[in-house]
Amino acid sequence: METIHINFDELKKANWSDKEEENASLCLDFIQRLMNDHNFDYVLKVFTNDSYKQHNRNIPDGINGLVEYLRAFVKRYPEYSYDVKHIYTDGDYVTFHSHVTLKAKHRGNDQKGLNIIDTWRIEDQKIVEHWDSIQPMDGLMRFIIWLTGGAIRNANGVY
């Protein structure tokens, strides 16, 4: 099965500062390795830090918690992919607007999967905080979110 590769050159903007481009590139590497390549060992080796705070209430704090959550998710949905459509930066904040699908045959079909906005805060070249907003695009995804959306695994709040 073909893996989605996020093309940074197509998504970066000419008006970004060097720091913003560096931050966006860091987040892109993180997402490519985590969400598309499912290279969890790389993510744990390169991105683990003691200060990663998660605001998605279904995912525990820390990169380890995120990776364990994704390992289980990918076992259930091995064709899971994350297609970044837009990247926005503002200093130490990077936001991705993405189309996520569970099945390879749904890639590129904006009537399937999830519309996701992710925002990360970067500090000293480390991803230290994450927020997201998730919109299911079809009945199956609404059902999956309903089934899996109830467990609160951190006390950080959504804001």
URPE-V158218 format. One line per field, one symbol per residue. ss: DSSP state (H for helix, E for strand, - for the rest). phi: phi as a letter, one per 30 degrees, with the letter a starting at -180 (. if undefined). psi: psi as a letter, one per 30 degrees, with the letter a starting at -180 (. if undefined). Layout:
BEGIN
ss = ???
phi = ???
psi = ???
END
This chain:
BEGIN
ss = -------HHHH------HHHHHHHHHHHHHHHHHHH---HHHHHHHH-----EE-------HHHHHHHHHHHHHHH----EEEEEEEEEE--EEEEEEEEE--HHH-------EEEEEEEEEE--EEEEEEEEEEE--HHHHHHHHHH-----------
phi = .dcdcdcdddcdcddddedddddddddddededddcdhcddddddccdadcdcccdddbddideddddddedddddbdcebbcdcbbbbaidcbbccbccbcbedcdicdccibcbccbbccbhibdcabbbbbbdcbeddddddddcdcdccacdidc
psi = kkkkkkjeefflkffkleeeeeeeeeeeeeeeeeeefhieeeeeeefklfgjkkfjffkllkeeeeeeeeeeefeeifgkljjkekkkljcgkkkkjljklfkeffkfjgflbkjkjkkkkkkhgkjfkkllkkjkfleeeeeeeeefgfkkglgflf.
END
